[in-house]
Amino acid sequence: MLALFLAFIAIPGVALANDPLWALLTTGGQVVLIRHTITTPGVGDPPGMRLDDCKTQRNLTDEGIAHARRIGEEFRKRGIAAERVLASPWCRCIETAKLAFGKAQISLPLGNLFGRPENREKQVAGMQKLVGAWRGKGNLVLVSHGSTISALTGTGTGTGEMVVVTPKGAGKFEVAGRLSVP
C-alpha cells in the first residue's frame, strides 16, 4: 500500500517539474532530442542488420508504437510546434518520428553510435552544427538513439525520453533539461 501511495503522489510532482520545460517549448526555437521508443528486446543491432530492410532491425513494439503516439499527442495538446523533424536512418527512429509528428527527414549524424566509436567525432560534429544553428520559430525535433544523444549532450536517456537544448549558435547549446511522457 505504501508503495502505491508513494507512486501516486510522485506523478503530480513529475508533471510539475516538467512544466517549465514544456513552457519553454511553447516559445519555440528549442531543439528536442528524443530517444526512439521501446523496441523488441536486445542491445545494439542484430547480426546482418541492414538500414534498407526494417525486417533485419530491432523495431518498435506495440508499447513503443503507443508511446510514440502519446509523445505527439502531448506536443499537440500543449500547442508545441515541431517545425522540423529529423530522424536517424534506423527504422525505429523513423517510425517513432512519424507516429509522433507525422513526418521525418533522414539525418545521417543522428545514426546509432552504439558499437560504432569510429563514427563518434564526425557525427557529434554534425549534430553540433544542426543543434547550434537552429533558428526556427518552432522547435527542431531530432529522433535518435541513447548512445548518440549521450555523445552529444552527456545526458543518458530512457526509451522515449527527451533532452531539451537551447541553441547558442556556432555549434554551441545549453541543456535545458529532460522530459518524459508516460
MDAnalysis code that builds the backbone (N, CA, C; Angstrom):
import MDAnalysis as mda
import numpy as np

u = mda.Universe.empty(546, n_residues=182, atom_resindex=np.repeat(np.arange(182), 3), trajectory=True)
u.add_TopologyAttr("name", ["N", "CA", "C"] * 182)
u.add_TopologyAttr("resid", np.arange(1, 183))
u.add_TopologyAttr("resname", ["MET", "LEU", "ALA", "LEU", "PHE", "LEU", "ALA", "PHE", "ILE", "ALA", "ILE", "PRO", "GLY", "VAL", "ALA", "LEU", "ALA", "ASN", "ASP", "PRO", "LEU", "TRP", "ALA", "LEU", "LEU", "THR", "THR", "GLY", "GLY", "GLN", "VAL", "VAL", "LEU", "ILE", "ARG", "HIS", "THR", "ILE", "THR", "THR", "PRO", "GLY", "VAL", "GLY", "ASP", "PRO", "PRO", "GLY", "MET", "ARG", "LEU", "ASP", "ASP", "CYS", "LYS", "THR", "GLN", "ARG", "ASN", "LEU", "THR", "ASP", "GLU", "GLY", "ILE", "ALA", "HIS", "ALA", "ARG", "ARG", "ILE", "GLY", "GLU", "GLU", "PHE", "ARG", "LYS", "ARG", "GLY", "ILE", "ALA", "ALA", "GLU", "ARG", "VAL", "LEU", "ALA", "SER", "PRO", "TRP", "CYS", "ARG", "CYS", "ILE", "GLU", "THR", "ALA", "LYS", "LEU", "ALA", "PHE", "GLY", "LYS", "ALA", "GLN", "ILE", "SER", "LEU", "PRO", "LEU", "GLY", "ASN", "LEU", "PHE", "GLY", "ARG", "PRO", "GLU", "ASN", "ARG", "GLU", "LYS", "GLN", "VAL", "ALA", "GLY", "MET", "GLN", "LYS", "LEU", "VAL", "GLY", "ALA", "TRP", "ARG", "GLY", "LYS", "GLY", "ASN", "LEU", "VAL", "LEU", "VAL", "SER", "HIS", "GLY", "SER", "THR", "ILE", "SER", "ALA", "LEU", "THR", "GLY", "THR", "GLY", "THR", "GLY", "THR", "GLY", "GLU", "MET", "VAL", "VAL", "VAL", "THR", "PRO", "LYS", "GLY", "ALA", "GLY", "LYS", "PHE", "GLU", "VAL", "ALA", "GLY", "ARG", "LEU", "SER", "VAL", "PRO"])
u.atoms.positions = np.array([
    [0.813, -1.194, 0.000],
    [0.000, 0.000, 0.000],
    [0.862, 1.265, 0.000],
    [1.899, 1.240, 0.818],
    [2.771, 2.403, 0.890],
    [3.408, 2.701, -0.458],
    [3.874, 1.659, -1.166],
    [4.487, 1.848, -2.483],
    [3.493, 2.451, -3.462],
    [2.248, 1.973, -3.418],
    [1.210, 2.508, -4.306],
    [0.947, 3.984, -4.004],
    [0.855, 4.325, -2.731],
    [0.632, 5.706, -2.332],
    [1.786, 6.608, -2.791],
    [3.024, 6.155, -2.575],
    [4.188, 6.945, -2.983],
    [4.224, 7.138, -4.494],
    [3.883, 6.106, -5.251],
    [3.832, 6.233, -6.712],
    [2.764, 7.230, -7.123],
    [1.630, 7.197, -6.449],
    [0.525, 8.100, -6.786],
    [0.897, 9.562, -6.544],
    [1.508, 9.850, -5.415],
    [1.844, 11.240, -5.124],
    [3.034, 11.724, -5.932],
    [3.848, 10.817, -6.428],
    [5.014, 11.217, -7.227],
    [4.613, 11.707, -8.612],
    [3.540, 11.216, -9.171],
    [3.145, 11.573, -10.526],
    [2.890, 13.074, -10.683],
    [2.087, 13.713, -9.822],
    [1.912, 15.161, -9.985],
    [3.212, 15.934, -9.845],
    [4.113, 15.488, -8.979],
    [5.404, 16.159, -8.820],
    [6.229, 16.120, -10.088],
    [6.182, 14.988, -10.794],
    [6.900, 14.872, -12.055],
    [6.305, 15.844, -13.066],
    [4.983, 15.892, -13.131],
    [4.325, 16.798, -14.070],
    [4.703, 18.243, -13.769],
    [4.713, 18.615, -12.494],
    [5.071, 19.983, -12.127],
    [6.524, 20.285, -12.447],
    [7.401, 19.318, -12.230],
    [8.822, 19.522, -12.517],
    [9.051, 19.743, -14.008],
    [8.234, 19.127, -14.848],
    [8.365, 19.269, -16.293],
    [7.742, 20.551, -16.833],
    [6.857, 21.179, -16.081],
    [6.123, 22.339, -16.589],
    [7.010, 23.452, -17.152],
    [8.112, 23.838, -16.500],
    [8.957, 24.900, -17.085],
    [9.547, 24.505, -18.445],
    [9.894, 23.232, -18.628],
    [10.423, 22.794, -19.922],
    [9.342, 22.802, -20.995],
    [8.139, 22.326, -20.648],
    [7.040, 22.388, -21.620],
    [6.757, 23.847, -21.998],
    [6.793, 24.740, -21.014],
    [6.561, 26.169, -21.294],
    [7.653, 26.715, -22.211],
    [8.893, 26.317, -21.994],
    [9.989, 26.751, -22.853],
    [9.742, 26.300, -24.295],
    [9.261, 25.074, -24.470],
    [8.995, 24.566, -25.818],
    [7.875, 25.314, -26.520],
    [6.923, 25.856, -25.766],
    [5.841, 26.611, -26.409],
    [6.352, 27.900, -27.039],
    [7.495, 28.392, -26.578],
    [8.055, 29.624, -27.156],
    [8.797, 29.354, -28.454],
    [9.130, 28.072, -28.716],
    [9.830, 27.708, -29.948],
    [11.318, 27.988, -29.857],
    [12.011, 27.678, -30.950],
    [13.443, 27.931, -31.026],
    [14.320, 26.944, -30.288],
    [13.735, 25.882, -29.737],
    [14.486, 24.886, -28.976],
    [14.760, 23.663, -29.854],
    [15.630, 22.799, -29.367],
    [15.891, 21.525, -30.027],
    [15.540, 20.428, -29.035],
    [14.741, 19.458, -29.500],
    [14.315, 18.344, -28.661],
    [14.932, 17.071, -29.223],
    [15.799, 16.447, -28.451],
    [16.391, 15.165, -28.840],
    [15.572, 14.072, -28.179],
    [15.014, 13.181, -28.978],
    [14.176, 12.111, -28.455],
    [14.836, 10.764, -28.759],
    [14.994, 9.970, -27.727],
    [15.436, 8.590, -27.950],
    [14.217, 7.812, -28.452],
    [14.411, 6.993, -29.480],
    [13.305, 6.191, -30.005],
    [12.596, 5.476, -28.863],
    [11.335, 5.130, -29.098],
    [10.550, 4.463, -28.067],
    [10.889, 2.963, -28.020],
    [10.179, 2.219, -27.219],
    [10.505, 0.830, -26.876],
    [10.535, -0.088, -28.098],
    [11.605, -0.889, -28.157],
    [11.801, -1.830, -29.263],
    [11.758, -3.270, -28.759],
    [11.849, -4.182, -29.716],
    [11.999, -5.579, -29.359],
    [13.277, -5.699, -28.524],
    [13.325, -6.674, -27.613],
    [14.486, -6.787, -26.720],
    [15.796, -6.967, -27.477],
    [16.832, -6.467, -26.863],
    [18.165, -6.618, -27.414],
    [19.008, -5.388, -27.147],
    [20.264, -5.505, -27.482],
    [21.203, -4.396, -27.341],
    [21.911, -4.246, -28.677],
    [22.015, -3.035, -29.139],
    [22.670, -2.813, -30.426],
    [21.814, -3.340, -31.564],
    [22.457, -3.723, -32.615],
    [21.750, -4.192, -33.798],
    [21.965, -5.689, -33.987],
    [20.943, -6.385, -34.496],
    [21.094, -7.823, -34.743],
    [22.160, -8.087, -35.809],
    [22.795, -9.258, -35.780],
    [23.753, -9.596, -36.835],
    [23.058, -9.522, -38.202],
    [23.752, -8.980, -39.173],
    [23.193, -8.874, -40.514],
    [22.228, -7.715, -40.706],
    [22.119, -6.826, -39.726],
    [21.218, -5.689, -39.825],
    [21.577, -4.832, -41.032],
    [20.532, -4.411, -41.765],
    [20.717, -3.509, -42.906],
    [19.757, -2.337, -42.760],
    [20.246, -1.130, -43.004],
    [19.399, 0.053, -42.901],
    [18.275, 0.053, -43.923],
    [18.466, -0.595, -45.038],
    [17.450, -0.593, -46.090],
    [16.399, -1.691, -45.913],
    [16.445, -2.426, -44.798],
    [15.494, -3.511, -44.572],
    [15.085, -3.533, -43.093],
    [13.916, -2.965, -42.810],
    [13.448, -2.884, -41.423],
    [13.296, -4.257, -40.778],
    [13.054, -5.302, -41.557],
    [12.878, -6.644, -41.000],
    [14.159, -7.163, -40.350],
    [15.299, -6.569, -40.682],
    [16.575, -7.017, -40.125],
    [16.959, -6.242, -38.864],
    [16.125, -5.295, -38.459],
    [16.444, -4.406, -37.346],
    [15.565, -4.696, -36.133],
    [15.964, -4.149, -34.985],
    [15.089, -4.119, -33.811],
    [14.072, -3.016, -34.069],
    [12.806, -3.355, -33.990],
    [11.752, -2.395, -34.307],
    [10.876, -2.125, -33.096],
    [9.990, -1.132, -33.229],
    [9.113, -0.763, -32.127],
    [8.138, -1.892, -31.803],
    [7.895, -2.065, -30.526],
    [6.866, -2.989, -30.058],
    [5.532, -2.250, -30.077],
    [4.447, -2.942, -29.773],
    [3.142, -2.279, -29.663],
    [3.191, -1.184, -28.596],
    [3.901, -1.466, -27.505],
    [4.057, -0.469, -26.440],
    [4.848, 0.744, -26.951],
    [5.876, 0.494, -27.744],
    [6.660, 1.582, -28.329],
    [5.848, 2.420, -29.296],
    [5.007, 1.776, -30.078],
    [4.123, 2.488, -31.018],
    [3.168, 3.393, -30.244],
    [2.558, 2.853, -29.201],
    [1.627, 3.646, -28.387],
    [2.350, 4.810, -27.708],
    [3.569, 4.567, -27.223],
    [4.335, 5.616, -26.551],
    [4.680, 6.751, -27.522],
    [5.098, 6.409, -28.731],
    [5.413, 7.441, -29.734],
    [4.173, 8.298, -30.018],
    [3.026, 7.661, -30.109],
    [1.784, 8.423, -30.346],
    [1.474, 9.351, -29.181],
    [1.712, 8.877, -27.942],
    [1.460, 9.732, -26.769],
    [2.381, 10.952, -26.751],
    [3.609, 10.777, -27.184],
    [4.536, 11.912, -27.252],
    [3.965, 12.973, -28.191],
    [3.555, 12.559, -29.375],
    [2.971, 13.501, -30.324],
    [1.700, 14.154, -29.796],
    [0.857, 13.366, -29.139],
    [-0.378, 13.905, -28.557],
    [-0.067, 14.973, -27.518],
    [0.971, 14.747, -26.717],
    [1.349, 15.720, -25.680],
    [1.802, 17.034, -26.321],
    [2.583, 16.945, -27.386],
    [3.011, 18.158, -28.095],
    [1.794, 18.896, -28.639],
    [0.868, 18.185, -29.281],
    [-0.314, 18.831, -29.857],
    [-1.212, 19.425, -28.772],
    [-1.410, 18.677, -27.690],
    [-2.245, 19.145, -26.578],
    [-1.705, 20.454, -25.997],
    [-0.399, 20.576, -25.949],
    [0.234, 21.757, -25.367],
    [0.498, 22.865, -26.393],
    [0.152, 22.604, -27.653],
    [0.352, 23.608, -28.703],
    [1.811, 23.841, -29.034],
    [2.624, 22.808, -28.932],
    [4.062, 22.927, -29.179],
    [4.348, 22.561, -30.632],
    [4.978, 23.497, -31.335],
    [5.274, 23.295, -32.755],
    [6.560, 22.500, -32.951],
    [6.442, 21.427, -33.724],
    [7.616, 20.673, -34.186],
    [7.814, 21.101, -35.635],
    [8.558, 22.191, -35.819],
    [8.714, 22.795, -37.145],
    [9.452, 21.872, -38.111],
    [10.490, 21.245, -37.610],
    [11.269, 20.332, -38.448],
    [11.566, 19.080, -37.626],
    [11.414, 17.910, -38.256],
    [11.641, 16.642, -37.570],
    [12.654, 15.840, -38.377],
    [13.783, 15.551, -37.739],
    [14.828, 14.746, -38.354],
    [14.959, 13.444, -37.575],
    [15.325, 12.373, -38.279],
    [15.452, 11.076, -37.624],
    [16.693, 10.339, -38.113],
    [17.225, 9.527, -37.238],
    [18.274, 8.580, -37.603],
    [17.735, 7.687, -38.718],
    [18.596, 7.169, -39.588],
    [18.118, 6.290, -40.652],
    [17.649, 4.911, -40.171],
    [17.775, 4.598, -38.877],
    [17.277, 3.332, -38.355],
    [15.751, 3.383, -38.322],
    [15.123, 2.292, -38.695],
    [13.659, 2.223, -38.807],
    [12.944, 2.598, -37.515],
    [13.491, 2.208, -36.356],
    [12.827, 2.506, -35.091],
    [12.753, 4.011, -34.819],
    [13.729, 4.756, -35.309],
    [13.719, 6.214, -35.129],
    [12.767, 6.873, -36.121],
    [12.798, 6.424, -37.349],
    [11.886, 6.966, -38.368],
    [10.440, 6.723, -37.941],
    [10.155, 5.505, -37.470],
    [8.790, 5.183, -37.056],
    [8.369, 6.009, -35.845],
    [9.255, 6.165, -34.866],
    [8.930, 6.995, -33.699],
    [8.571, 8.407, -34.150],
    [9.381, 8.986, -35.035],
    [9.139, 10.353, -35.516],
    [7.817, 10.459, -36.260],
    [7.553, 9.525, -37.154],
    [6.327, 9.589, -37.959],
    [5.080, 9.365, -37.115],
    [5.147, 8.460, -36.155],
    [3.988, 8.235, -35.287],
    [3.711, 9.450, -34.410],
    [4.765, 10.085, -33.917],
    [4.598, 11.237, -33.021],
    [4.246, 12.511, -33.781],
    [4.916, 12.752, -34.909],
    [4.811, 14.053, -35.568],
    [4.315, 13.998, -37.007],
    [4.121, 12.792, -37.532],
    [3.597, 12.640, -38.882],
    [4.599, 12.890, -39.990],
    [5.860, 13.079, -39.623],
    [6.879, 13.367, -40.633],
    [8.255, 13.048, -40.079],
    [9.193, 12.853, -41.006],
    [10.588, 12.630, -40.611],
    [11.472, 12.737, -41.843],
    [12.533, 13.504, -41.719],
    [13.597, 13.547, -42.719],
    [14.767, 12.779, -42.136],
    [15.447, 12.007, -42.962],
    [16.607, 11.245, -42.506],
    [17.797, 12.189, -42.329],
    [18.518, 11.999, -41.235],
    [19.727, 12.767, -40.963],
    [20.815, 11.802, -40.503],
    [21.843, 11.645, -41.302],
    [22.912, 10.684, -41.001],
    [23.625, 10.936, -39.671],
    [23.859, 12.205, -39.266],
    [24.531, 12.403, -37.973],
    [23.765, 11.817, -36.784],
    [22.470, 11.550, -36.946],
    [21.669, 11.013, -35.849],
    [21.752, 9.490, -35.746],
    [22.506, 8.856, -36.638],
    [22.629, 7.399, -36.653],
    [23.152, 6.835, -35.348],
    [22.937, 5.556, -35.172],
    [23.302, 4.863, -33.942],
    [24.824, 4.801, -33.771],
    [25.320, 5.271, -32.648],
    [26.754, 5.202, -32.344],
    [27.118, 3.966, -31.528],
    [26.115, 3.230, -31.038],
    [26.408, 2.051, -30.223],
    [27.199, 1.053, -31.065],
    [28.389, 0.712, -30.602],
    [29.246, -0.223, -31.323],
    [29.922, 0.373, -32.543],
    [29.848, 1.687, -32.705],
    [30.447, 2.372, -33.848],
    [31.272, 3.579, -33.384],
    [32.239, 3.377, -32.501],
    [33.005, 4.503, -31.952],
    [33.782, 5.266, -33.022],
    [34.093, 4.630, -34.133],
    [34.837, 5.302, -35.200],
    [34.024, 6.437, -35.841],
    [32.707, 6.445, -35.647],
    [31.850, 7.483, -36.233],
    [31.579, 8.646, -35.281],
    [31.996, 8.503, -34.037],
    [31.607, 9.458, -32.991],
    [31.979, 10.905, -33.335],
    [33.221, 11.152, -33.632],
    [33.679, 12.528, -33.856],
    [32.914, 13.205, -35.006],
    [32.784, 12.510, -36.113],
    [32.090, 13.069, -37.274],
    [30.606, 13.318, -36.984],
    [29.947, 12.342, -36.339],
    [28.523, 12.500, -36.053],
    [28.257, 13.581, -35.015],
    [29.058, 13.629, -33.976],
    [28.868, 14.670, -32.951],
    [29.060, 16.046, -33.583],
    [30.056, 16.205, -34.439],
    [30.257, 17.494, -35.125],
    [29.040, 17.843, -35.983],
    [28.485, 16.850, -36.667],
    [27.296, 17.077, -37.478],
    [26.090, 17.470, -36.640],
    [25.922, 16.815, -35.489],
    [24.809, 17.161, -34.599],
    [25.008, 18.537, -33.975],
    [26.243, 18.871, -33.603],
    [26.507, 20.197, -33.037],
    [26.127, 21.283, -34.035],
    [26.439, 21.046, -35.286],
    [26.096, 22.013, -36.331],
    [24.580, 22.154, -36.440],
    [23.862, 21.048, -36.468],
    [22.397, 21.075, -36.549],
    [21.785, 21.820, -35.360],
    [22.206, 21.430, -34.165],
    [21.636, 21.973, -32.939],
    [22.012, 23.442, -32.746],
    [23.281, 23.747, -32.875],
    [23.752, 25.102, -32.602],
    [23.238, 26.142, -33.572],
    [22.903, 25.714, -34.794],
    [22.457, 26.659, -35.821],
    [20.938, 26.843, -35.872],
    [20.178, 26.071, -35.100],
    [18.716, 26.143, -35.213],
    [18.201, 27.526, -34.843],
    [17.391, 28.109, -35.724],
    [16.804, 29.430, -35.513],
    [15.334, 29.461, -35.937],
    [14.682, 28.313, -35.946],
    [13.284, 28.262, -36.367],
    [12.348, 28.900, -35.364],
    [11.156, 29.248, -35.848],
    [10.125, 29.777, -34.942],
    [9.580, 28.675, -34.058],
    [9.466, 27.476, -34.632],
    [9.054, 26.313, -33.866],
    [10.283, 25.604, -33.330],
    [10.122, 24.349, -32.984],
    [11.212, 23.561, -32.427],
    [11.742, 22.572, -33.446],
    [13.014, 22.261, -33.334],
    [13.649, 21.222, -34.118],
    [13.600, 19.946, -33.277],
    [13.066, 18.866, -33.854],
    [12.986, 17.594, -33.157],
    [13.951, 16.627, -33.832],
    [14.819, 16.009, -33.037],
    [15.792, 15.044, -33.529],
    [15.525, 13.706, -32.848],
    [15.123, 12.697, -33.617],
    [14.840, 11.381, -33.052],
    [16.040, 10.486, -33.331],
    [16.637, 9.987, -32.255],
    [17.895, 9.274, -32.395],
    [17.975, 8.110, -31.411],
    [19.174, 7.800, -30.984],
    [19.473, 6.659, -30.115],
    [20.100, 7.161, -28.821],
    [19.984, 6.370, -27.764],
    [20.551, 6.758, -26.479],
    [22.034, 7.051, -26.551],
    [22.785, 6.207, -27.245],
    [24.234, 6.392, -27.340],
    [24.586, 7.681, -28.078],
    [23.806, 8.022, -29.062],
    [24.073, 9.203, -29.881],
    [23.723, 10.480, -29.115],
    [22.578, 10.456, -28.440],
    [22.166, 11.621, -27.641],
    [23.171, 11.848, -26.513],
    [23.624, 10.773, -25.883],
    [24.609, 10.883, -24.807],
    [25.938, 11.436, -25.317],
    [26.354, 11.013, -26.506],
    [27.616, 11.510, -27.075],
    [27.563, 13.012, -27.293],
    [26.396, 13.514, -27.655],
    [26.254, 14.951, -27.896],
    [26.098, 15.737, -26.601],
    [25.217, 15.267, -25.715],
    [24.820, 16.072, -24.558],
    [25.437, 15.627, -23.235],
    [25.981, 14.401, -23.189],
    [26.461, 13.868, -21.927],
    [25.334, 13.412, -21.024],
    [24.118, 13.362, -21.559],
    [22.929, 13.010, -20.800],
    [22.405, 11.658, -21.255],
    [22.239, 10.725, -20.329],
    [21.638, 9.441, -20.647],
    [20.132, 9.582, -20.758],
    [19.515, 8.737, -21.594],
    [18.069, 8.805, -21.781],
    [17.473, 7.407, -21.778],
    [16.254, 7.325, -21.284],
    [15.479, 6.100, -21.395],
    [14.736, 6.118, -22.721],
    [14.135, 4.995, -23.088],
    [13.400, 4.960, -24.346],
    [12.252, 5.974, -24.305],
    [12.142, 6.739, -25.381],
    [11.105, 7.757, -25.480],
    [11.366, 9.011, -24.665],
    [12.476, 9.067, -23.947],
    [12.788, 10.242, -23.139],
    [13.387, 11.335, -24.023],
    [13.177, 12.581, -23.622],
    [13.624, 13.736, -24.401],
    [14.636, 14.562, -23.622],
    [15.591, 15.128, -24.357],
    [16.520, 16.109, -23.811],
    [16.264, 17.399, -24.580],
    [15.930, 18.459, -23.865],
    [15.657, 19.760, -24.478],
    [16.917, 20.597, -24.377],
    [17.347, 21.146, -25.517],
    [18.528, 22.002, -25.523],
    [18.209, 23.329, -26.190],
    [18.891, 24.359, -25.723],
    [18.732, 25.711, -26.271],
    [19.949, 26.033, -27.121],
    [19.747, 26.272, -28.428],
    [20.870, 26.613, -29.306],
    [21.503, 27.943, -28.910],
    [22.824, 28.005, -29.018],
    [23.570, 29.220, -28.699],
    [24.384, 29.722, -29.885],
    [24.243, 29.087, -31.054],
    [24.995, 29.486, -32.245],
    [26.376, 28.869, -32.273],
    [26.965, 28.841, -33.453],
    [28.328, 28.342, -33.663],
    [28.544, 26.937, -33.096],
    [27.527, 26.071, -33.234],
    [27.655, 24.702, -32.753],
    [27.498, 24.540, -31.259],
    [27.165, 25.592, -30.557],
    [27.038, 25.561, -29.096],
    [25.558, 25.463, -28.698],
    [25.339, 24.889, -27.516],
    [23.986, 24.770, -26.972],
    [24.075, 24.570, -25.472],
    [22.941, 24.719, -24.818],
    [22.853, 24.509, -23.378],
    [21.738, 23.514, -23.120],
    [21.993, 22.491, -22.314],
    [20.958, 21.537, -21.945],
    [19.997, 22.199, -20.973],
    [18.716, 22.282, -21.382],
    [17.701, 22.891, -20.523],
    [17.106, 21.878, -19.548],
    [17.055, 20.597, -19.956],
    [16.520, 19.567, -19.071],
    [15.993, 18.378, -19.835],
    [15.398, 17.463, -19.083],
    [14.857, 16.231, -19.655],
    [13.355, 16.171, -19.432],
    [12.665, 15.571, -20.403],
    [11.218, 15.402, -20.333],
    [10.850, 13.959, -20.611],
    [9.760, 13.524, -19.985],
    [9.209, 12.204, -20.254],
    [7.708, 12.332, -20.434],
    [7.186, 11.529, -21.331],
    [5.751, 11.377, -21.489],
    [5.461, 9.922, -21.153],
    [4.735, 9.687, -20.057],
    [4.482, 8.287, -19.659],
    [3.661, 7.530, -20.700],
])
